[in-house]
C-alpha cells in the first residue's frame, strides 16, 4: 500500500505544481503560493512514507 500512496501523491504533486503555475500566470499570486505549499507538504509526506517503507522492509 505504501508504494501506491507514494505514486498517488506524486501525481498530485505534479498536478498541483501545474495549477500553481496557471494561477501565477493569471495573477493569483497568493493562491499560487498556497498551492505550491500544499505540493511541498505532500512531497514531505512522501519522504515520511518512504522512510516508513524502509523501516518495514529493511529490518
N, C-alpha and C positions, 0 to 999 in steps of 0.2 A: 504493500500500500504506500509506503513512504516514497518509493520511486515514482509512483503515479502522482502523488501530491506535488512532488518537485517539478515534474514535467508539466502538470496542470498549471502550477504557479508561473513557470517560465512563459507559457503562452499569455498569461495575464500581464506579466511584466512587460512583454513586448507590446501588447495592445495598449496598455496604459501609457507607455512612452510615446507611442504614435499619436494617441489622443492629446497628450500634453503638448506635443509639437503643434498639432492643429489648433489647440486652444491658444497657444502663444502666438501663432501666426495671425489668429483672428483678434488679437489684442486682449485676451483674457489672461493676463499675466499671473494674477493670484491663483486662478483655477489651475493654470498650468503648473505652478509650483506645488500646489496641493496634490495634483495627480502624480507628479514626479515623486513626491514624498511617499505617497501610497505605494508606488512601484518600488521604491527603496526599502520600504518596510517589508514588502513581500519578498524581496531579494534577501533581506536579513532573515526572514522566516526560513527561506530555503537553506541558508547557512546552518541554522539550527536543525533542520530536518536532515541535512547531510551529516551533521555531527551525530545525530541520533542513529542514523543508518550505520555509521562506522562503529558506534558503540554496540549496536545489536549484532553486527555480523563479523566483527574483528576482535572478539574477546577470546 
